Amino acid sequence: MSARLSHALRELRGNARYRLGKAVARLAGPRAAATRLPASEVSSVLICRINARMGNAVFLTPLLERLHELMPQASIDIATAYPKAEDLLGGLPGIRRIIRFPYKGLQLPYRYLAAVRQLRRERYDLVIDPVANSTSARIVLMLARSRWRLGYAAADQWAPLTHAVPLAREPLHQAAQPAVLLSRALGVDDDIGAVRLWLPLSHQEVEAGSAAIVRAMATRGAAAAPSQAFAFFAHATGLKTVDRAYWRAFWAAFLELEPQAVPVEILPMPTSASTIEGCASLHIPSPRALTAAMAATRLFISADTGPLHLAGTTAVPTVALFQASNPALFGPLKPGDLVLDTRRCSPREAAQACQRLWRRCAEGGPQGALQRVPSAPNGVAV
């Protein structure tokens, strides 16, 4: 199946779910829902995000940080279909348990029922449907035993919410949407512009990540420090995929400008083919360990996919290559990060933009680059 056909089918399924949800919401009729939650009365929380993508799991981190900040007494469970959620999110402050729902496989019904049984063993003070358009999250929200249920008051919202927040007029970044929902329900400043992805790493994790980058460079004879590593991920899927010819032309142009840079490719699988012949590469199955490795590099570039959002939790300046999805909804959130539209930005122009960021890193390290590089309008450079 072609990428365009797959994208079109997803659009059709999404539209069908929206229309069905809207029809069910009309049949259910208007429901009374409060808009203000008493934070002091919440000691247990369940977040329902039944999605298997790494990026959508990372997009929960601003909500998790805000929950722990505003309700430090609360234990937090997460219902998710992301296979590595325990590794990614399980060690964050406040997290008690990950309830993993299946997303494919022959035993899907059995595993789904097992997850529901696990979920229903607990009675929660608060269950959160953190995004405005997830049918699976609404189903799990209804199945959970809870005192309060919080979600967005969308046109297709059919779940029986006890607390609802109106949708913003302008679409919110997918990482800001859950955090804003909680802030507005608690009546605190939502500060949308301050939302950042969050994945605190230990000193040991950071050291191990740096060592992994050094080993990857050494396998290709590059006896260089991680500060010379320019990491990249070239294996997005569907319409987000950036053509290999673009990547190769980009690297030819960038290495002509910065011959001391060492490209390090992040591979999705140990058997994945490298984009550039002879390039240093590494595969790290653990999302946290991968984040620590990227955090040791000087710059990171990727299409709109999971590793891009992991890099967004670090201080490393990040460059996102977009061509299908909307960067206002899915792009980097750190000040100074760049979004390049590959439909309007040639590989050489992209290399020049990255060189400017690369040199600013040398002035003050990653943090210096974040402070010195102004954001382009709407976060997009072309």
C-alpha positions, 0 to 999 in steps of 0.5 A: 500500500502506498504512503498516500493511500495509507494516509487517505485511509487514515483520514477516512477512518478519522472522519468516520469516527468524528461523524459517528461520535458527533451523532452519538453525542447528539443522541446522548443530549447535553450533559451537565459538567463542571469546569473546576476541579479540586486538586487537593481532593485528588490522590489517584489519577488515570490518564487514558491515551490508547495510542502506540506511537512513541511521539504521542507518549512523549507528548504526555510528558508536559501533562505528567510534569504539571500533574506532579507539580500541581498534585504532588500527593497523587499517584499517576497511572497511564493506560497506553498502547505504546509498547515501550511506555514502561521504559519511557515513562515508568520512572518519572516522578509520580508515576505508579503504574503503566497499564498497557493495552494491545494495538495488534496481534492474534491475542488482541481481544484477550490482552485487551480484556486483561488490561481492562481487568487490571484497570478496573481493580483501582477506583480513581479519584480522577480519570483524564482523556487528555486529547480532543479526538481519541475514541479509544481513550473515551472507551477506556475512560468509560470503563474505568471506575472513577469519581471524576472524569475530565476531558475536552467538550468537543462537538463529538464528545460522547463520554460522560464527563463530570468536568469538561474544558472548552476547546481553544479556538486555535488548534493547540500543539499535541503536547500542549493540549493535555497540559492546558486541559489540566491547567484550565480545569484547576483554574491555574495559568496555562502558559501555553508558550512555556509548554516543553517536553520533559524527560529527566535523565540521571547522571548515569544515563547521560554518561552511558549515552555519551559513551554510546556515541563515542563507540559508534564514532570509533567503529568508523575510525572517528576518534572525536568527542561527542561535541563533534557528532551530528546525529540524525534519524532518516527512517520516518514512515508514510508521507513524513518520509524524507527521500534518501536522495535529499538526505544524501545531498544534505550531508554532502553539502553540510560536510563540505561546510563543516568537514570536522562534523561526524554524522551519526545515524540513529537506526530504528532496527539493528538490521536497518540499512544506513542512509549514508555509506560508511556513516557511524550508526547505532541502534538503541532499543530503549527510548530513555537510553536513546534520548541520553545518547542524542543528548550527548551530541551537538545537533540532531536532525530528523523528520517528524517521528518519534526520535525527533520528539525524544530529542525535544526533551533534551537541551540539544538543538533540534532541526525538524524536516517537515513536509506532510504534517503541521509543525504548529501541532507536532513540531519542536517546542524548544526556543531555537529549534528549527523546522525546515519545510523540505518542499521549499528548502533545498538540501543545500539551504537546509545544510546552511541553516544547520551550519548556522546552528552548529556554529552557534553551539560552538559559542556556548554549547547546546544551552548557548545555542538555545539562548542565541538562536531566535525562533522563526515565525511560527517556528518554521524556517524555509 
